[in-house]
């Protein structure tokens, strides 16, 4: 939960990786995976899908 909240507030995956002690950003990305429902919600807010 920390990783998700931090990334949403900062938008900085490099700082997040540092804070979590990850040597690779790919490891950090695991914490930031989103679901298809989340993608659809974002696209809906953008008005790109009906």
Secondary structure, DSSP 8 states (H G I E B T S, - for coil): -HHHHHHHHH--HHHHHHHHT-S-HHHHHGGG---HHHHHHHHHHHT---
